[in-house]
Amino acid sequence: MKNNKFNEVYPNQSLIHYPLVLELFKRGGKAKPNELYESLADYFELSDELRKKTVNENTKELKWHNNVRWARQQLVDKGILKNDSNWGIWELSDNAINSYFDTDIEHAISEDTVKGKFTQEQLESLLEKQKRIGELGEIIVEEYEKKYLISKGCIKLAEMVRRVSQENCREGYDIISFYEDGSEKYIEVKSSTSNQLEFYISINEYEKAKKLGDRYCIALVRGINLELRNCKEIKEINNFNQLINTNKVNLVPIKWRVSLGENH
């Protein structure tokens, strides 16, 4: 999806990750970098000036190409791209689709990330896996919250921790827990088999974060292993709304709601 705000500014390298992986999927999993530079520049609608700008006045190396190469190296470090591909080839790792897109199967599919068409069977398999990842993440956080409260002597509070997502999936959070003083803690769980610090948030979750303020937190459950039913880490992000207001997180629109006028 194109984003006009980048017309006159180079996007942060971390923002290049997603469209770079998308382009590689569309090209069958691997491509030459020269095939990717312009496609990514089009994605961000970069101006001609930014596309042609060099790293400095003493070199012909284009700054945009340099930024994309750094983004590629970061994906190599994350294990999303291979480090041992043939010279001049950028290639996705074997487990890229599982580790990179499991946080948002719907978006992955809508962007046609896999070369060719999805069968109904493939779709159902991906959605079922995403469901199991999400459910396990909630169970892990629920148990973590209970154990924490018990360790602080708050046994009655621990008994009241519950997964509200089982009752109503439109609350804007998944778990109600408690702080030690007895005040409620609203937790939205974001689960992934990868170790990335990126996730997707709905408009409902965003509005709930604004409304609840410092009582709303996001629990990133990273490195989930479905077979062992555990995870590598739970990272808690407190007062998400304040992070947004102070520009300490990057929000990138990936979907728009379209309404046609009555006279259309």
C-alpha positions in Angstrom: 0.0 0.0 0.0 1.3 3.4 -0.9 1.8 6.1 1.7 2.0 9.7 0.5 3.7 11.0 3.6 7.0 9.4 2.3 7.0 11.4 -0.9 9.8 13.8 0.3 11.3 11.7 3.1 13.2 8.4 3.1 11.2 5.8 5.1 12.9 4.4 8.2 14.8 1.2 7.2 12.5 -0.9 9.5 9.5 0.3 7.4 11.2 -1.2 4.3 11.2 -4.7 5.7 7.5 -5.6 5.0 7.3 -4.4 1.4 10.7 -5.9 0.6 9.5 -9.3 1.8 6.3 -8.9 -0.2 8.2 -8.1 -3.3 10.4 -11.2 -2.9 7.3 -13.4 -2.4 5.7 -12.0 -5.5 8.9 -12.8 -7.4 8.9 -16.5 -6.3 11.1 -16.0 -3.2 14.2 -14.5 -4.7 15.3 -11.6 -7.0 18.3 -9.4 -7.9 18.4 -6.2 -5.9 18.2 -4.0 -9.1 14.8 -5.6 -9.7 13.6 -4.4 -6.2 14.9 -0.8 -5.8 12.3 0.8 -8.2 9.4 -1.4 -7.0 10.1 -0.3 -3.4 10.5 3.3 -4.4 7.1 3.1 -6.1 5.6 1.5 -3.0 6.7 4.6 -0.9 6.0 7.0 -3.8 9.4 8.5 -3.5 10.1 11.7 -5.5 12.5 11.6 -8.4 14.9 13.7 -6.3 15.1 11.1 -3.5 15.5 8.3 -6.0 18.5 10.0 -7.6 20.1 11.4 -4.5 23.6 10.0 -3.8 25.1 9.1 -0.5 27.5 12.1 -0.8 28.9 14.3 -3.5 32.0 12.2 -3.9 30.2 9.0 -5.0 27.6 7.8 -7.5 26.1 5.4 -5.0 22.4 6.1 -4.6 21.2 6.8 -1.1 17.9 4.9 -1.7 19.8 1.8 -2.8 22.0 2.0 0.2 19.0 2.2 2.6 17.3 -0.8 0.9 20.5 -2.8 1.3 20.7 -2.0 5.0 17.1 -3.1 5.4 17.9 -6.3 3.6 20.8 -6.9 6.0 18.5 -6.4 9.0 16.2 -9.1 7.5 19.2 -11.4 7.1 20.0 -10.9 10.8 16.4 -11.7 11.7 16.6 -15.0 9.7 13.9 -13.8 7.2 16.4 -13.6 4.3 19.1 -16.1 3.5 22.7 -15.2 4.3 24.2 -17.8 1.9 22.4 -17.1 -1.3 24.3 -16.9 -4.6 26.1 -13.6 -5.2 23.8 -10.9 -6.4 20.7 -12.7 -5.3 18.4 -11.8 -2.4 16.4 -14.8 -1.2 13.8 -15.6 1.5 14.7 -18.2 4.1 12.8 -21.5 4.1 10.7 -20.5 7.2 10.0 -16.9 6.1 6.2 -17.3 5.6 5.8 -18.9 9.0 7.9 -16.4 10.9 7.1 -13.2 9.1 3.4 -13.4 8.3 1.9 -15.3 11.1 0.9 -12.1 12.9 -1.5 -11.1 10.1 -2.6 -13.9 7.8 -5.4 -11.7 6.3 -3.0 -9.0 5.2 -0.5 -11.5 3.8 -3.2 -13.1 1.7 -4.7 -9.8 0.6 -1.3 -8.6 -0.7 -1.0 -11.9 -2.7 2.3 -12.6 -0.9 2.6 -16.2 -2.2 3.2 -16.6 -5.9 0.1 -18.1 -7.5 -3.4 -18.4 -5.9 -4.4 -19.6 -2.5 -6.6 -22.7 -2.5 -9.4 -22.9 0.1 -7.5 -25.6 1.8 -4.4 -23.5 2.1 -6.4 -20.6 3.4 -8.1 -22.7 6.1 -4.8 -24.2 7.1 -3.2 -20.7 7.5 -6.1 -19.4 9.5 -6.2 -22.4 11.7 -2.5 -22.0 12.5 -3.0 -18.3 13.3 -5.9 -19.2 15.6 -3.8 -21.7 17.5 -0.9 -19.2 17.8 -3.3 -16.5 19.1 -5.0 -18.8 21.6 -1.7 -20.2 23.0 -0.4 -16.6 23.4 -3.5 -15.7 25.5 -3.2 -18.8 27.6 0.5 -18.0 28.3 -0.2 -14.4 29.3 -3.2 -15.4 31.5 -1.1 -17.9 33.4 1.8 -15.5 33.7 -0.5 -12.8 35.2 -2.0 -15.3 37.7 1.5 -16.5 38.8 2.7 -12.9 39.2 -0.2 -11.9 41.4 0.2 -15.1 43.5 3.9 -14.3 43.9 2.8 -10.9 45.3 0.3 -12.4 47.7 -2.7 -11.3 45.7 -4.4 -14.7 45.5 -7.9 -13.4 45.2 -7.0 -11.1 42.4 -5.2 -14.0 40.6 -8.4 -16.0 40.8 -10.3 -13.2 39.0 -7.9 -13.0 36.0 -9.8 -14.0 32.9 -9.7 -14.2 29.1 -12.5 -11.9 28.0 -11.8 -12.8 24.3 -13.7 -16.0 24.9 -16.7 -14.0 25.9 -16.5 -11.1 23.5 -13.8 -10.8 20.8 -14.7 -7.1 20.2 -13.7 -5.7 23.5 -10.4 -4.3 22.2 -8.4 -6.4 24.6 -8.0 -10.1 25.4 -7.4 -10.4 29.1 -8.5 -8.6 32.3 -5.9 -8.8 35.0 -5.1 -6.6 38.0 -2.4 -4.4 39.4 -1.3 -5.1 43.0 -3.5 -2.3 44.3 -6.6 -4.0 42.9 -7.1 -1.7 39.9 -8.0 -3.5 36.6 -5.4 -4.1 33.9 -6.5 -4.5 30.3 -4.2 -6.6 28.2 -4.2 -7.0 24.4 -2.1 -10.0 23.4 -0.1 -10.1 20.2 1.3 -13.5 19.5 4.0 -14.6 17.0 6.4 -17.5 16.3 9.0 -14.9 15.4 11.0 -12.6 17.7 10.1 -9.3 15.9 8.9 -6.2 17.7 6.3 -5.5 15.1 2.6 -6.2 15.3 -0.8 -5.1 14.0 -3.4 -3.1 15.9 -7.1 -2.6 14.9 -8.9 0.7 15.1 -11.0 -0.8 17.9 -7.8 -1.6 19.9 -6.4 1.8 19.1 -9.5 3.6 20.4 -9.5 1.4 23.5 -5.9 2.2 24.2 -6.8 5.9 24.1 -9.8 5.5 26.4 -8.1 3.3 29.0 -4.7 5.1 29.1 -2.2 3.7 31.5 -4.5 0.8 32.4 -4.2 -0.6 28.8 -1.1 -2.6 27.9 0.0 -4.8 25.0 1.7 -8.1 25.7 4.0 -9.3 22.9 4.3 -13.1 23.1 7.3 -13.8 21.0 8.9 -17.0 19.8 5.8 -19.2 20.3 6.4 -22.9 19.9 3.1 -24.7 19.2 4.5 -28.2 19.8 6.1 -27.3 23.2 3.3 -24.9 24.0 5.7 -22.2 25.3 7.3 -19.0 24.2 10.7 -17.3 24.3 9.6 -14.0 25.8 6.7 -11.9 26.9 7.3 -8.2 26.4 4.9 -5.9 28.0 4.2 -2.5 26.5 2.5 -0.2 29.0 0.5 2.9 28.3 0.5 2.3 24.5 -1.4 5.5 23.9 1.3 7.6 25.5 3.9 6.0 23.2 1.8 7.0 20.2 1.4 10.6 21.4 5.1 11.0 22.0 6.1 9.5 18.7 7.9 6.6 20.3 6.3 4.0 18.0 5.8 4.0 14.3 2.2 3.6 13.0 1.9 2.7 9.3 -1.5 2.5 7.7 -1.9 -0.7 5.7 -5.6 -0.8 5.0 -8.3 1.8 4.3 -12.0 1.8 4.6 -13.7 3.0 1.5 -17.3 4.5 1.4 -19.0 5.4 -1.8 -21.1 8.5 -1.9 -24.9 8.3 -2.4 -24.5 9.7 -6.0 -21.9 7.2 -7.1 
